[in-house]
Amino acid sequence: MIYVISIVGAALALFVGYAIPWTITPIVIGMTYAIAALGVSVMMRAGQVSFGHAMYACISAYTVAFLARAYPSLDAIVLIFAGVLAAILASAIIGVFVVRYRGIFFGMLNLALSMVLFALLGKLYHITGGTDGLRIQRPTILGMDLERAPYEFVLLIVTVVIALALAWWIQRYFRSGNGEALAAIKTNETRLEYLGFSAYAVMWRGYLLSAIVVGFSGSLLALMQGLVTPDISLWLRSGEYVFIAILGGAGHALGAFLGALVFEAVKLASTAYFPGLWQFILGLTLIVVIFLFPTGFIGQLSKRIKL
């Protein structure tokens, strides 16, 4: 059933983007949020909430911008994976320190690091463009030099394929031994250690995987917007990722995408009809979901169908 839902959702996104071209940008941006929330949900499986994971999207996005400006001939696919590689390297180093902590200390340490990155990007104007950011000239994609409209549609296809691949990968991880060990950190870390597992190693691998997924969202967002700014690493962006993960539920990889769908729908509708109250409406939506669906939308869905 999960594969049917995923394929139907992907086909619907492609159909809507093809039939109504102006929707491509919000669809791709919404999917980058879903991918980032998917990365955050990996840590939530261990009971750890990071309020700074947007820094990995930012690291990935700026890597794409720097390389695209330095080497204009690089293909978009190469840029995407180069951005993810930068996120991997950064998280491998940062993770050595942050995975020692739990609870509020884990969340706040990630937040502090993301704010340091935000401040540096704003101050190093001659390198990063400051708050104005860096523009990216449209690169070739899959070897094709395309105009804006076909480029955006091909990027939509690439985003959908990557989203499907990441969702499958993360769900496989959740059901693997490592994924079960990560979930055990939330329930009984001491017992996990007695079973012969290193909680530190399990957390580090989970943190690395989480950052890799968020890195994909940053690369795709940079290519879609054609502009990267320090705001990508702002704590509010990390908060939105957590918001989406809670809405959808961290029990299944599909939860991040359901959460992103609801988040974007509520955000677009409220900004269109209640521009001064959209944040209030988003907050109210989260409160309602927490009270009515404590395991998120995916928790309620899994009670009715086998995922």
C-alpha positions in Angstrom: 0.0 0.0 0.0 2.8 2.4 0.9 4.3 2.0 -2.6 1.0 2.7 -4.2 0.5 5.9 -2.2 4.0 7.1 -3.0 3.7 6.4 -6.7 0.3 8.1 -6.9 1.6 11.1 -5.0 4.6 11.4 -7.2 2.5 11.1 -10.4 0.1 13.7 -9.1 2.9 16.2 -8.4 4.3 15.7 -11.9 0.8 16.0 -13.5 0.0 19.2 -11.6 3.4 20.7 -12.4 3.0 19.9 -16.1 -0.6 21.1 -16.4 -0.2 24.2 -14.3 3.4 25.4 -14.7 3.3 28.1 -12.1 2.8 25.4 -9.4 6.2 23.9 -10.1 8.0 26.3 -7.8 5.8 25.8 -4.7 5.7 22.0 -5.3 9.5 21.8 -5.5 10.0 24.1 -2.5 7.3 22.1 -0.5 9.1 18.9 -1.4 12.4 20.3 -0.2 10.7 21.1 3.2 9.4 17.5 3.2 12.8 16.1 2.6 14.4 18.2 5.3 11.6 17.1 7.7 12.3 13.5 6.8 15.9 14.1 7.9 14.8 15.7 11.2 12.4 12.7 11.8 15.4 10.4 11.9 16.6 12.1 15.0 13.1 12.2 16.4 13.1 8.4 16.3 15.7 8.6 19.0 13.7 11.1 20.9 16.0 13.9 20.0 14.7 17.1 18.4 17.2 19.3 16.6 16.4 23.0 16.3 19.4 23.6 14.1 19.3 21.1 11.3 18.7 23.8 8.8 22.4 24.5 8.9 23.0 21.4 6.8 20.6 22.6 4.2 22.4 25.9 4.3 25.9 24.3 4.0 24.7 22.3 1.0 23.0 25.3 -0.7 26.1 27.5 -0.3 28.3 24.7 -1.7 26.1 24.6 -4.7 26.3 28.4 -5.1 30.1 28.5 -4.7 30.7 25.7 -7.2 28.2 27.0 -9.7 29.8 30.4 -9.7 33.4 29.0 -9.8 32.6 26.3 -12.4 29.6 27.4 -14.6 29.9 24.2 -16.7 29.0 21.9 -13.8 25.8 20.0 -14.3 22.9 20.4 -11.8 23.2 16.7 -10.7 26.8 17.1 -9.9 26.0 20.3 -7.9 23.3 18.5 -5.9 25.7 15.7 -4.8 28.5 18.1 -4.2 26.2 20.0 -1.8 25.3 16.7 -0.1 28.9 15.8 0.3 29.6 19.1 2.0 26.7 18.3 4.4 28.2 14.8 5.1 31.6 16.2 5.9 30.2 18.9 8.2 27.9 16.6 10.1 30.6 13.9 10.5 32.7 16.4 12.4 29.9 18.2 14.3 28.2 14.9 15.1 31.3 13.7 17.0 30.5 16.3 19.6 26.7 16.9 19.6 25.6 13.2 19.8 27.1 13.0 23.3 24.1 15.1 24.5 20.4 14.3 24.9 17.2 16.2 25.2 17.2 20.0 25.4 21.0 20.1 25.4 21.1 18.3 22.0 18.5 20.6 20.5 20.0 23.8 21.9 23.6 22.9 20.8 22.4 22.3 17.3 20.5 25.6 17.4 23.6 27.5 18.7 25.8 26.1 15.9 23.2 27.0 13.2 23.1 30.6 14.6 26.9 30.8 14.5 26.7 29.8 10.8 23.9 32.3 10.2 26.0 35.1 11.8 29.1 34.2 9.8 27.3 34.1 6.5 25.9 37.6 7.2 29.2 39.1 8.2 31.5 37.6 5.5 30.0 39.8 2.8 32.9 39.6 0.3 32.7 35.8 0.4 29.0 35.0 0.9 27.3 38.2 -0.3 26.0 38.9 3.2 22.3 39.1 3.6 21.9 39.7 -0.1 23.1 36.1 -0.7 24.6 34.6 -3.9 22.8 34.2 -7.2 23.2 31.1 -9.2 23.1 31.1 -13.0 20.9 28.3 -14.4 23.2 25.3 -15.0 22.7 22.4 -17.4 20.6 19.6 -16.0 21.2 16.0 -17.1 23.5 17.5 -19.8 20.7 19.7 -21.2 20.9 23.4 -21.5 17.3 24.4 -21.0 15.2 27.6 -20.8 13.5 28.4 -17.5 10.2 26.6 -18.0 11.6 23.2 -19.2 14.4 23.5 -16.7 12.0 23.9 -13.8 9.9 20.9 -15.0 13.0 18.7 -15.3 14.1 19.8 -11.8 10.7 18.8 -10.6 11.2 15.3 -12.0 14.6 15.1 -10.4 13.2 16.3 -7.0 10.4 13.7 -7.1 12.8 10.9 -8.0 15.2 11.9 -5.1 12.3 12.3 -2.7 11.0 8.8 -3.5 14.5 7.3 -3.2 15.2 9.0 0.1 11.8 8.0 1.5 12.5 4.3 0.5 16.0 4.5 2.0 14.9 6.0 5.3 12.0 3.6 5.7 14.4 0.7 5.1 16.7 2.2 7.7 13.8 2.5 10.3 13.1 -1.2 9.8 16.8 -2.2 10.0 18.8 -3.2 13.0 20.4 0.2 13.2 17.1 1.9 12.9 15.6 -0.2 15.7 18.7 0.5 17.8 18.2 4.3 17.2 14.6 4.0 18.4 15.8 2.1 21.5 17.7 5.2 22.6 14.4 6.9 23.1 12.9 4.1 25.1 15.9 2.7 27.1 19.4 3.7 26.2 20.9 1.8 29.2 19.4 -1.5 28.0 20.7 -0.8 24.6 24.2 -0.6 26.0 23.8 -3.8 27.9 22.8 -5.5 24.7 26.3 -4.7 23.3 25.4 -1.7 21.2 27.3 1.6 21.4 24.6 4.3 21.9 27.2 6.9 20.8 27.9 5.1 17.5 24.2 4.5 16.8 23.5 8.2 17.4 26.4 9.3 15.3 25.3 7.2 12.3 21.7 8.4 12.7 22.9 12.0 12.9 25.0 11.6 9.8 22.1 10.0 7.9 19.8 12.8 9.1 22.2 15.5 7.8 22.6 13.7 4.4 18.8 13.9 3.8 18.6 17.5 4.9 21.6 18.2 2.6 19.6 17.1 -0.4 16.9 19.6 0.5 19.4 22.4 0.5 20.9 21.6 -2.9 17.5 21.3 -4.5 16.3 24.5 -2.9 19.3 26.4 -4.1 18.8 25.2 -7.7 15.1 26.0 -7.6 15.4 29.5 -6.2 18.6 30.4 -8.0 19.6 32.3 -4.9 21.0 31.3 -1.5 20.9 33.5 1.6 21.8 33.1 5.3 18.1 32.8 6.1 18.3 29.1 5.0 20.1 28.4 8.3 17.9 30.6 10.5 16.4 28.9 13.5 12.9 29.6 12.2 13.6 27.4 9.2 14.7 24.6 11.5 11.5 25.1 13.5 9.5 24.7 10.4 11.2 21.4 9.7 10.3 20.2 13.2 6.8 21.5 12.8 6.3 19.5 9.6 7.8 16.4 11.2 5.4 16.6 14.1 2.4 17.2 11.9 3.1 14.2 9.7 4.5 12.0 12.5 7.9 10.3 12.7 6.7 6.8 12.7 7.0 6.4 9.0 8.9 8.1 6.2 5.7 9.1 4.5 4.8 11.3 7.5 7.2 14.0 6.5 5.5 14.4 3.1 2.0 14.4 4.6 3.1 17.0 7.1 4.7 19.1 4.3 1.5 18.9 2.3 -0.7 20.1 5.2 1.9 22.8 6.2 2.1 24.3 2.7 -1.7 24.1 2.1 -2.4 25.8 5.4 0.4 28.4 4.9 -0.7 29.3 1.3 -4.4 29.5 2.2 -3.9 31.5 5.4 -1.5 33.9 3.7 -4.0 34.4 0.9 -7.1 35.0 3.0 -5.7 36.0 6.4 -2.3 37.6 5.7 -2.0 39.0 9.2 -2.9 35.8 11.0 -1.1 33.0 9.0 1.4 32.2 11.8 -1.5 32.0 14.3 -3.4 29.6 12.1 -0.3 27.4 11.6 0.2 27.3 15.4 -3.5 26.5 15.9 -3.2 23.7 13.4 -0.3 22.2 15.2 -2.1 22.4 18.6 -5.2 20.7 17.1 -3.0 17.9 15.5 -1.2 17.3 18.8 -4.4 16.9 20.7 -6.3 14.9 18.2 -3.5 13.0 16.5 -0.6 12.7 19.0 1.3 10.4 16.6 0.7 12.7 13.6 -1.2 12.1 10.4 0.8 9.0 9.6 -0.1 7.5 13.0 -3.8 7.8 12.3 -3.4 6.6 8.7 -1.4 3.5 9.8 -4.4 2.5 12.1 -6.6 2.3 9.1 -4.4 0.8 6.5 -1.2 -1.3 6.6 1.8 0.8 5.7 
